[in-house]
């Protein structure tokens, strides 16, 4: 009866996380994730599907992402976390990004995870 989990992920893909959560998370109420350098974790539609299908009791969703990002895709990622699904649950996000020489970095994080 796991109700809460906090994960710091380094070399775990979204599909691996999805498989893990689908096996243990039906009663999960709190999910906190920190992820570095994998833009797949910024796919809002994947998260929506996973939450609806595997975590229907989830009350707290706290996502923190830090990593390289394609500057042309940055705004697209952010806008997808502003859909009705996220707003209805009051799961809101913010971000900042910066350029370091030739690379862009994004910090994306929950501001109201519960």
N, CA, C and O atoms as CSV, one atom per row, in Angstrom:
chain,resi,resn,atom,element,x,y,z
A,1,UNK,N,N,0.821,-1.207,0.000
A,1,UNK,CA,C,0.000,0.000,0.000
A,1,UNK,C,C,0.857,1.261,0.000
A,1,UNK,O,O,0.699,2.124,0.864
A,2,UNK,N,N,1.737,1.365,-0.939
A,2,UNK,CA,C,2.602,2.534,-1.062
A,2,UNK,C,C,1.754,3.757,-1.391
A,2,UNK,O,O,0.984,3.742,-2.353
A,3,UNK,N,N,1.892,4.812,-0.600
A,3,UNK,CA,C,1.091,6.026,-0.793
A,3,UNK,C,C,1.907,7.221,-1.275
A,3,UNK,O,O,1.358,8.164,-1.845
A,4,UNK,N,N,3.216,7.181,-1.045
A,4,UNK,CA,C,4.068,8.316,-1.371
A,4,UNK,C,C,5.431,7.811,-1.831
A,4,UNK,O,O,5.965,6.843,-1.290
A,5,UNK,N,N,5.987,8.484,-2.845
A,5,UNK,CA,C,7.312,8.101,-3.326
A,5,UNK,C,C,8.040,9.348,-3.826
A,5,UNK,O,O,7.449,10.231,-4.448
A,6,UNK,N,N,9.329,9.392,-3.537
A,6,UNK,CA,C,10.199,10.480,-3.979
A,6,UNK,C,C,11.378,9.853,-4.705
A,6,UNK,O,O,12.086,9.018,-4.142
A,7,UNK,N,N,11.591,10.252,-5.957
A,7,UNK,CA,C,12.624,9.636,-6.786
A,7,UNK,C,C,13.555,10.690,-7.371
A,7,UNK,O,O,13.103,11.690,-7.928
A,8,UNK,N,N,14.851,10.458,-7.238
A,8,UNK,CA,C,15.869,11.241,-7.939
A,8,UNK,C,C,16.390,10.357,-9.061
A,8,UNK,O,O,17.074,9.366,-8.805
A,9,UNK,N,N,16.074,10.705,-10.286
A,9,UNK,CA,C,16.361,9.833,-11.421
A,9,UNK,C,C,17.520,10.366,-12.252
A,9,UNK,O,O,17.566,11.545,-12.603
A,10,UNK,N,N,18.445,9.478,-12.555
A,10,UNK,CA,C,19.587,9.864,-13.384
A,10,UNK,C,C,19.589,9.092,-14.696
A,10,UNK,O,O,19.478,9.691,-15.766
A,11,UNK,N,N,19.710,7.800,-14.627
A,11,UNK,CA,C,19.792,6.994,-15.852
A,11,UNK,C,C,18.562,6.124,-16.018
A,11,UNK,O,O,18.662,4.943,-16.348
A,12,UNK,N,N,17.425,6.704,-15.790
A,12,UNK,CA,C,16.155,5.996,-15.915
A,12,UNK,C,C,15.347,6.697,-16.994
A,12,UNK,O,O,15.160,7.913,-16.942
A,13,UNK,N,N,14.871,5.941,-17.967
A,13,UNK,CA,C,14.053,6.524,-19.034
A,13,UNK,C,C,12.615,6.689,-18.549
A,13,UNK,O,O,12.214,6.114,-17.538
A,14,UNK,N,N,11.854,7.484,-19.291
A,14,UNK,CA,C,10.444,7.644,-18.936
A,14,UNK,C,C,9.720,6.305,-19.031
A,14,UNK,O,O,8.881,5.997,-18.185
A,15,UNK,N,N,10.032,5.508,-20.045
A,15,UNK,CA,C,9.374,4.206,-20.191
A,15,UNK,C,C,9.691,3.275,-19.032
A,15,UNK,O,O,8.821,2.520,-18.596
A,16,UNK,N,N,10.911,3.312,-18.527
A,16,UNK,CA,C,11.262,2.496,-17.361
A,16,UNK,C,C,10.503,2.968,-16.124
A,16,UNK,O,O,10.013,2.155,-15.341
A,17,UNK,N,N,10.412,4.280,-15.955
A,17,UNK,CA,C,9.643,4.817,-14.833
A,17,UNK,C,C,8.172,4.439,-14.962
A,17,UNK,O,O,7.537,4.049,-13.982
A,18,UNK,N,N,7.643,4.553,-16.149
A,18,UNK,CA,C,6.244,4.212,-16.403
A,18,UNK,C,C,5.965,2.755,-16.040
A,18,UNK,O,O,4.960,2.463,-15.392
A,19,UNK,N,N,6.826,1.857,-16.443
A,19,UNK,CA,C,6.668,0.443,-16.116
A,19,UNK,C,C,6.700,0.236,-14.605
A,19,UNK,O,O,5.856,-0.474,-14.058
A,20,UNK,N,N,7.654,0.844,-13.939
A,20,UNK,CA,C,7.767,0.745,-12.486
A,20,UNK,C,C,6.510,1.271,-11.798
A,20,UNK,O,O,5.936,0.589,-10.949
A,21,UNK,N,N,6.081,2.478,-12.160
A,21,UNK,CA,C,4.921,3.081,-11.507
A,21,UNK,C,C,3.633,2.329,-11.806
A,21,UNK,O,O,2.758,2.239,-10.944
A,22,UNK,N,N,3.504,1.797,-12.990
A,22,UNK,CA,C,2.278,1.065,-13.331
A,22,UNK,C,C,2.125,-0.198,-12.490
A,22,UNK,O,O,1.014,-0.705,-12.332
A,23,UNK,N,N,3.228,-0.708,-11.949
A,23,UNK,CA,C,3.166,-1.920,-11.127
A,23,UNK,C,C,2.923,-1.628,-9.652
A,23,UNK,O,O,2.426,-2.490,-8.928
A,24,UNK,N,N,3.265,-0.425,-9.198
A,24,UNK,CA,C,3.215,-0.174,-7.758
A,24,UNK,C,C,2.331,0.993,-7.343
A,24,UNK,O,O,2.197,1.251,-6.147
A,25,UNK,N,N,1.736,1.692,-8.267
A,25,UNK,CA,C,1.249,3.027,-7.921
A,25,UNK,C,C,-0.255,3.250,-7.919
A,25,UNK,O,O,-0.674,4.405,-7.843
A,26,UNK,N,N,-1.078,2.245,-7.996
A,26,UNK,CA,C,-2.506,2.509,-8.133
A,26,UNK,C,C,-3.064,3.308,-6.960
A,26,UNK,O,O,-3.970,4.119,-7.150
A,27,UNK,N,N,-2.549,3.101,-5.766
A,27,UNK,CA,C,-3.009,3.833,-4.584
A,27,UNK,C,C,-2.125,5.030,-4.240
A,27,UNK,O,O,-2.316,5.663,-3.201
A,28,UNK,N,N,-1.178,5.338,-5.086
A,28,UNK,CA,C,-0.225,6.408,-4.815
A,28,UNK,C,C,-0.930,7.758,-4.721
A,28,UNK,O,O,-1.750,8.105,-5.571
A,29,UNK,N,N,-0.598,8.516,-3.671
A,29,UNK,CA,C,-1.187,9.838,-3.479
A,29,UNK,C,C,-0.184,10.968,-3.703
A,29,UNK,O,O,-0.566,12.075,-4.081
A,30,UNK,N,N,1.103,10.688,-3.469
A,30,UNK,CA,C,2.137,11.718,-3.626
A,30,UNK,C,C,3.278,11.176,-4.473
A,30,UNK,O,O,3.834,10.113,-4.197
A,31,UNK,N,N,3.611,11.932,-5.507
A,31,UNK,CA,C,4.723,11.571,-6.382
A,31,UNK,C,C,5.634,12.781,-6.536
A,31,UNK,O,O,5.213,13.840,-7.001
A,32,UNK,N,N,6.884,12.603,-6.140
A,32,UNK,CA,C,7.893,13.655,-6.285
A,32,UNK,C,C,9.036,13.092,-7.116
A,32,UNK,O,O,9.600,12.045,-6.798
A,33,UNK,N,N,9.366,13.805,-8.185
A,33,UNK,CA,C,10.405,13.327,-9.097
A,33,UNK,C,C,11.371,14.458,-9.422
A,33,UNK,O,O,10.964,15.578,-9.731
A,34,UNK,N,N,12.655,14.141,-9.345
A,34,UNK,CA,C,13.711,15.024,-9.843
A,34,UNK,C,C,14.391,14.292,-10.984
A,34,UNK,O,O,14.800,13.139,-10.845
A,35,UNK,N,N,14.508,14.973,-12.108
A,35,UNK,CA,C,15.094,14.347,-13.291
A,35,UNK,C,C,16.062,15.316,-13.952
A,35,UNK,O,O,15.846,16.527,-13.975
A,36,UNK,N,N,17.135,14.748,-14.487
A,36,UNK,CA,C,18.169,15.528,-15.148
A,36,UNK,C,C,18.355,15.031,-16.578
A,36,UNK,O,O,18.505,13.833,-16.817
A,37,UNK,N,N,18.343,15.970,-17.526
A,37,UNK,CA,C,18.748,15.717,-18.913
A,37,UNK,C,C,18.003,14.608,-19.641
A,37,UNK,O,O,18.633,13.713,-20.203
A,38,UNK,N,N,16.701,14.649,-19.641
A,38,UNK,CA,C,15.907,13.751,-20.484
A,38,UNK,C,C,14.598,14.462,-20.803
A,38,UNK,O,O,13.666,14.450,-19.999
A,39,UNK,N,N,14.532,15.077,-21.975
A,39,UNK,CA,C,13.362,15.873,-22.358
A,39,UNK,C,C,12.078,15.056,-22.413
A,39,UNK,O,O,10.992,15.637,-22.409
A,40,UNK,N,N,12.161,13.738,-22.464
A,40,UNK,CA,C,10.951,12.908,-22.456
A,40,UNK,C,C,10.139,13.111,-21.185
A,40,UNK,O,O,8.932,12.870,-21.179
A,41,UNK,N,N,10.778,13.546,-20.121
A,41,UNK,CA,C,10.075,13.801,-18.871
A,41,UNK,C,C,9.302,15.112,-18.913
A,41,UNK,O,O,8.575,15.433,-17.973
A,42,UNK,N,N,9.451,15.868,-19.987
A,42,UNK,CA,C,8.707,17.109,-20.168
A,42,UNK,C,C,7.528,16.935,-21.120
A,42,UNK,O,O,6.963,17.920,-21.595
A,43,UNK,N,N,7.162,15.711,-21.396
A,43,UNK,CA,C,6.029,15.428,-22.269
A,43,UNK,C,C,4.765,15.342,-21.414
A,43,UNK,O,O,4.486,14.311,-20.801
A,44,UNK,N,N,4.014,16.427,-21.381
A,44,UNK,CA,C,2.830,16.515,-20.525
A,44,UNK,C,C,1.796,15.448,-20.859
A,44,UNK,O,O,1.145,14.919,-19.958
A,45,UNK,N,N,1.637,15.127,-22.133
A,45,UNK,CA,C,0.641,14.131,-22.525
A,45,UNK,C,C,0.995,12.743,-21.986
A,45,UNK,O,O,0.107,11.993,-21.580
A,46,UNK,N,N,2.272,12.401,-21.979
A,46,UNK,CA,C,2.696,11.114,-21.398
A,46,UNK,C,C,2.364,11.060,-19.914
A,46,UNK,O,O,1.885,10.044,-19.411
A,47,UNK,N,N,2.623,12.168,-19.216
A,47,UNK,CA,C,2.314,12.224,-17.788
A,47,UNK,C,C,0.810,12.098,-17.552
A,47,UNK,O,O,0.375,11.362,-16.666
A,48,UNK,N,N,0.024,12.812,-18.341
A,48,UNK,CA,C,-1.432,12.735,-18.188
A,48,UNK,C,C,-1.912,11.296,-18.325
A,48,UNK,O,O,-2.681,10.817,-17.491
A,49,UNK,N,N,-1.472,10.615,-19.354
A,49,UNK,CA,C,-1.871,9.229,-19.591
A,49,UNK,C,C,-1.448,8.332,-18.426
A,49,UNK,O,O,-2.234,7.509,-17.958
A,50,UNK,N,N,-0.229,8.488,-17.968
A,50,UNK,CA,C,0.267,7.669,-16.863
A,50,UNK,C,C,-0.527,7.925,-15.583
A,50,UNK,O,O,-0.880,6.983,-14.874
A,51,UNK,N,N,-0.803,9.172,-15.292
A,51,UNK,CA,C,-1.548,9.513,-14.077
A,51,UNK,C,C,-2.974,8.986,-14.154
A,51,UNK,O,O,-3.465,8.397,-13.191
A,52,UNK,N,N,-3.638,9.185,-15.268
A,52,UNK,CA,C,-5.022,8.717,-15.416
A,52,UNK,C,C,-5.107,7.202,-15.327
A,52,UNK,O,O,-5.994,6.669,-14.660
A,53,UNK,N,N,-4.202,6.508,-15.988
A,53,UNK,CA,C,-4.280,5.046,-16.061
A,53,UNK,C,C,-3.669,4.316,-14.873
A,53,UNK,O,O,-4.121,3.223,-14.531
A,54,UNK,N,N,-2.664,4.884,-14.242
A,54,UNK,CA,C,-1.944,4.147,-13.202
A,54,UNK,C,C,-1.967,4.798,-11.827
A,54,UNK,O,O,-1.645,4.152,-10.830
A,55,UNK,N,N,-2.343,6.070,-11.763
A,55,UNK,CA,C,-2.317,6.770,-10.477
A,55,UNK,C,C,-3.575,7.619,-10.277
A,55,UNK,O,O,-3.464,8.830,-10.088
A,56,UNK,N,N,-4.748,7.026,-10.314
A,56,UNK,CA,C,-5.983,7.811,-10.230
A,56,UNK,C,C,-6.193,8.503,-8.883
A,56,UNK,O,O,-6.999,9.429,-8.795
A,57,UNK,N,N,-5.495,8.082,-7.844
A,57,UNK,CA,C,-5.643,8.682,-6.513
A,57,UNK,C,C,-4.621,9.779,-6.245
A,57,UNK,O,O,-4.593,10.347,-5.153
A,58,UNK,N,N,-3.791,10.080,-7.221
A,58,UNK,CA,C,-2.694,11.022,-7.015
A,58,UNK,C,C,-3.217,12.413,-6.657
A,58,UNK,O,O,-4.051,12.978,-7.364
A,59,UNK,N,N,-2.714,12.949,-5.553
A,59,UNK,CA,C,-3.083,14.294,-5.102
A,59,UNK,C,C,-1.932,15.280,-5.226
A,59,UNK,O,O,-2.149,16.477,-5.414
A,60,UNK,N,N,-0.704,14.774,-5.120
A,60,UNK,CA,C,0.482,15.625,-5.179
A,60,UNK,C,C,1.363,15.151,-6.325
A,60,UNK,O,O,1.773,13.992,-6.372
A,61,UNK,N,N,1.647,16.065,-7.248
A,61,UNK,CA,C,2.561,15.781,-8.348
A,61,UNK,C,C,3.626,16.864,-8.339
A,61,UNK,O,O,3.358,18.016,-8.677
A,62,UNK,N,N,4.828,16.486,-7.951
A,62,UNK,CA,C,5.928,17.439,-7.830
A,62,UNK,C,C,7.039,17.008,-8.779
A,62,UNK,O,O,7.758,16.045,-8.510
A,63,UNK,N,N,7.172,17.719,-9.877
A,63,UNK,CA,C,8.172,17.406,-10.895
A,63,UNK,C,C,9.213,18.516,-10.930
A,63,UNK,O,O,8.880,19.699,-10.992
A,64,UNK,N,N,10.474,18.115,-10.890
A,64,UNK,CA,C,11.577,19.058,-11.031
A,64,UNK,C,C,12.514,18.512,-12.099
A,64,UNK,O,O,13.015,17.392,-11.994
A,65,UNK,N,N,12.738,19.318,-13.124
A,65,UNK,CA,C,13.589,18.907,-14.237
A,65,UNK,C,C,14.677,19.955,-14.426
A,65,UNK,O,O,14.413,21.157,-14.391
A,66,UNK,N,N,15.885,19.489,-14.623
A,66,UNK,CA,C,17.006,20.364,-14.945
A,66,UNK,C,C,17.801,19.718,-16.067
A,66,UNK,O,O,18.152,18.541,-15.988
A,67,UNK,N,N,18.083,20.483,-17.106
A,67,UNK,CA,C,18.901,19.899,-18.157
A,67,UNK,C,C,18.977,20.740,-19.406
A,67,UNK,O,O,18.384,21.814,-19.509
A,68,UNK,N,N,19.726,20.215,-20.348
A,68,UNK,CA,C,19.849,20.838,-21.661
A,68,UNK,C,C,18.502,20.805,-22.358
A,68,UNK,O,O,17.696,19.899,-22.144
A,69,UNK,N,N,18.268,21.802,-23.193
A,69,UNK,CA,C,17.014,21.830,-23.943
A,69,UNK,C,C,17.240,22.548,-25.266
A,69,UNK,O,O,18.038,23.481,-25.360
A,70,UNK,N,N,16.534,22.098,-26.267
A,70,UNK,CA,C,16.537,22.769,-27.558
A,70,UNK,C,C,15.732,24.058,-27.392
A,70,UNK,O,O,14.550,24.010,-27.051
A,71,UNK,N,N,16.349,25.182,-27.624
A,71,UNK,CA,C,15.683,26.465,-27.398
A,71,UNK,C,C,14.406,26.603,-28.211
A,71,UNK,O,O,13.471,27.272,-27.770
A,72,UNK,N,N,14.341,25.989,-29.382
A,72,UNK,CA,C,13.147,26.077,-30.221
A,72,UNK,C,C,11.970,25.295,-29.647
A,72,UNK,O,O,10.824,25.570,-30.001
A,73,UNK,N,N,12.227,24.329,-28.770
A,73,UNK,CA,C,11.164,23.497,-28.210
A,73,UNK,C,C,10.737,23.921,-26.813
A,73,UNK,O,O,9.720,23.446,-26.307
A,74,UNK,N,N,11.484,24.793,-26.195
A,74,UNK,CA,C,11.251,25.164,-24.795
A,74,UNK,C,C,9.815,25.593,-24.530
A,74,UNK,O,O,9.168,25.044,-23.638
A,75,UNK,N,N,9.312,26.543,-25.268
A,75,UNK,CA,C,7.971,27.068,-25.019
A,75,UNK,C,C,6.901,26.011,-25.252
A,75,UNK,O,O,5.885,25.990,-24.558
A,76,UNK,N,N,7.121,25.145,-26.214
A,76,UNK,CA,C,6.176,24.074,-26.505
A,76,UNK,C,C,6.001,23.152,-25.300
A,76,UNK,O,O,4.878,22.776,-24.965
A,77,UNK,N,N,7.094,22.790,-24.653
A,77,UNK,CA,C,7.015,21.946,-23.454
A,77,UNK,C,C,6.187,22.626,-22.372
A,77,UNK,O,O,5.319,22.007,-21.758
A,78,UNK,N,N,6.461,23.886,-22.151
A,78,UNK,CA,C,5.821,24.626,-21.068
A,78,UNK,C,C,4.318,24.736,-21.295
A,78,UNK,O,O,3.535,24.505,-20.374
A,79,UNK,N,N,3.916,25.079,-22.494
A,79,UNK,CA,C,2.498,25.275,-22.797
A,79,UNK,C,C,1.680,24.010,-22.587
A,79,UNK,O,O,0.512,24.093,-22.207
A,80,UNK,N,N,2.255,22.864,-22.822
A,80,UNK,CA,C,1.517,21.608,-22.669
A,80,UNK,C,C,1.186,21.296,-21.215
A,80,UNK,O,O,0.265,20.526,-20.943
A,81,UNK,N,N,1.918,21.879,-20.288
A,81,UNK,CA,C,1.613,21.696,-18.870
A,81,UNK,C,C,0.602,22.734,-18.378
A,81,UNK,O,O,0.427,22.910,-17.172
A,82,UNK,N,N,-0.059,23.417,-19.305
A,82,UNK,CA,C,-1.086,24.404,-18.962
A,82,UNK,C,C,-2.465,23.959,-19.431
A,82,UNK,O,O,-3.380,24.778,-19.517
A,83,UNK,N,N,-2.624,22.698,-19.730
A,83,UNK,CA,C,-3.909,22.194,-20.227
A,83,UNK,C,C,-4.918,22.067,-19.087
A,83,UNK,O,O,-4.578,22.225,-17.914
A,84,UNK,N,N,-6.133,21.785,-19.448
A,84,UNK,CA,C,-7.224,21.610,-18.490
A,84,UNK,C,C,-6.876,20.552,-17.437
A,84,UNK,O,O,-7.193,20.721,-16.260
A,85,UNK,N,N,-6.235,19.478,-17.852
A,85,UNK,CA,C,-5.847,18.400,-16.938
A,85,UNK,C,C,-5.047,18.947,-15.757
A,85,UNK,O,O,-5.351,18.630,-14.606
A,86,UNK,N,N,-4.040,19.755,-16.028
A,86,UNK,CA,C,-3.152,20.275,-14.981
A,86,UNK,C,C,-3.836,21.358,-14.165
A,86,UNK,O,O,-3.679,21.410,-12.945
A,87,UNK,N,N,-4.579,22.208,-14.816
A,87,UNK,CA,C,-5.242,23.312,-14.122
A,87,UNK,C,C,-6.324,22.797,-13.181
A,87,UNK,O,O,-6.447,23.290,-12.060
A,88,UNK,N,N,-7.110,21.814,-13.615
A,88,UNK,CA,C,-8.158,21.255,-12.753
A,88,UNK,C,C,-7.595,20.682,-11.455
A,88,UNK,O,O,-8.261,20.715,-10.420
A,89,UNK,N,N,-6.398,20.168,-11.505
A,89,UNK,CA,C,-5.769,19.572,-10.323
A,89,UNK,C,C,-4.955,20.598,-9.533
A,89,UNK,O,O,-4.397,20.293,-8.479
A,90,UNK,N,N,-4.902,21.808,-10.061
A,90,UNK,CA,C,-4.124,22.883,-9.454
A,90,UNK,C,C,-2.643,22.523,-9.360
A,90,UNK,O,O,-1.953,22.914,-8.418
A,91,UNK,N,N,-2.176,21.784,-10.336
A,91,UNK,CA,C,-0.757,21.443,-10.443
A,91,UNK,C,C,-0.142,22.440,-11.419
A,91,UNK,O,O,-0.289,22.312,-12.635
A,92,UNK,N,N,0.528,23.405,-10.884
A,92,UNK,CA,C,1.059,24.507,-11.669
A,92,UNK,C,C,2.583,24.446,-11.698
A,92,UNK,O,O,3.213,23.891,-10.799
A,93,UNK,N,N,3.155,25.019,-12.734
A,93,UNK,CA,C,4.588,24.905,-12.970
A,93,UNK,C,C,5.175,26.254,-13.344
A,93,UNK,O,O,4.474,27.166,-13.784
A,94,UNK,N,N,6.461,26.349,-13.158
A,94,UNK,CA,C,7.205,27.528,-13.589
A,94,UNK,C,C,8.556,27.046,-14.117
A,94,UNK,O,O,8.908,25.875,-13.976
A,95,UNK,N,N,9.286,27.939,-14.709
A,95,UNK,CA,C,10.584,27.556,-15.258
A,95,UNK,C,C,11.472,28.781,-15.395
A,95,UNK,O,O,11.005,29.920,-15.369
A,96,UNK,N,N,12.723,28.526,-15.538
A,96,UNK,CA,C,13.659,29.528,-16.020
A,96,UNK,C,C,14.700,28.807,-16.848
A,96,UNK,O,O,14.984,27.628,-16.637
A,97,UNK,N,N,15.253,29.525,-17.777
A,97,UNK,CA,C,16.289,28.913,-18.595
A,97,UNK,C,C,17.399,29.918,-18.814
A,97,UNK,O,O,17.214,31.128,-18.684
A,98,UNK,N,N,18.529,29.390,-19.144
A,98,UNK,CA,C,19.696,30.234,-19.328
A,98,UNK,C,C,20.610,29.619,-20.374
A,98,UNK,O,O,20.561,28.421,-20.653
A,99,UNK,N,N,21.434,30.468,-20.935
A,99,UNK,CA,C,22.375,30.023,-21.961
A,99,UNK,C,C,23.778,30.027,-21.366
A,99,UNK,O,O,24.187,30.973,-20.693
A,100,UNK,N,N,24.493,28.956,-21.631
A,100,UNK,CA,C,25.881,28.826,-21.191
A,100,UNK,C,C,26.709,28.511,-22.427
A,100,UNK,O,O,26.709,27.379,-22.909
A,101,UNK,N,N,27.407,29.504,-22.934
A,101,UNK,CA,C,28.159,29.397,-24.175
A,101,UNK,C,C,27.230,28.981,-25.313
A,101,UNK,O,O,26.473,29.820,-25.800
A,102,UNK,N,N,27.256,27.723,-25.757
A,102,UNK,CA,C,26.437,27.301,-26.899
A,102,UNK,C,C,25.219,26.479,-26.512
A,102,UNK,O,O,24.482,26.034,-27.392
A,103,UNK,N,N,24.989,26.266,-25.239
A,103,UNK,CA,C,23.903,25.389,-24.805
A,103,UNK,C,C,22.860,26.159,-24.005
A,103,UNK,O,O,23.168,27.138,-23.326
A,104,UNK,N,N,21.615,25.690,-24.103
A,104,UNK,CA,C,20.531,26.239,-23.304
A,104,UNK,C,C,20.164,25.222,-22.232
A,104,UNK,O,O,20.103,24.020,-22.487
A,105,UNK,N,N,19.923,25.729,-21.028
A,105,UNK,CA,C,19.545,24.887,-19.897
A,105,UNK,C,C,18.181,25.322,-19.390
A,105,UNK,O,O,17.847,26.507,-19.394
A,106,UNK,N,N,17.407,24.352,-18.957
A,106,UNK,CA,C,16.070,24.614,-18.444
A,106,UNK,C,C,15.953,24.068,-17.032
A,106,UNK,O,O,16.380,22.948,-16.750
A,107,UNK,N,N,15.377,24.860,-16.159
A,107,UNK,CA,C,14.916,24.391,-14.855
A,107,UNK,C,C,13.401,24.528,-14.880
A,107,UNK,O,O,12.868,25.634,-14.963
A,108,UNK,N,N,12.721,23.408,-14.810
A,108,UNK,CA,C,11.262,23.347,-14.863
A,108,UNK,C,C,10.808,22.698,-13.566
A,108,UNK,O,O,11.350,21.665,-13.171
A,109,UNK,N,N,9.819,23.289,-12.895
A,109,UNK,CA,C,9.482,22.782,-11.567
A,109,UNK,C,C,8.036,23.095,-11.191
A,109,UNK,O,O,7.439,24.055,-11.676
A,110,UNK,N,N,7.503,22.266,-10.324
A,110,UNK,CA,C,6.167,22.465,-9.776
A,110,UNK,C,C,6.210,23.631,-8.803
A,110,UNK,O,O,7.140,23.750,-8.005
A,111,UNK,N,N,5.192,24.498,-8.872
A,111,UNK,CA,C,5.115,25.583,-7.892
A,111,UNK,C,C,3.981,25.353,-6.909
A,111,UNK,O,O,4.006,25.875,-5.795
A,112,UNK,N,N,2.998,24.583,-7.310
A,112,UNK,CA,C,1.914,24.205,-6.411
A,112,UNK,C,C,1.674,22.713,-6.635
A,112,UNK,O,O,0.753,22.343,-7.362
A,113,UNK,N,N,2.493,21.847,-6.019
A,113,UNK,CA,C,2.378,20.417,-6.315
A,113,UNK,C,C,1.200,19.729,-5.643
A,113,UNK,O,O,0.954,18.552,-5.907
A,114,UNK,N,N,0.461,20.430,-4.776
A,114,UNK,CA,C,-0.643,19.775,-4.055
A,114,UNK,C,C,-1.802,20.708,-3.875
A,114,UNK,O,O,-2.816,20.327,-3.291
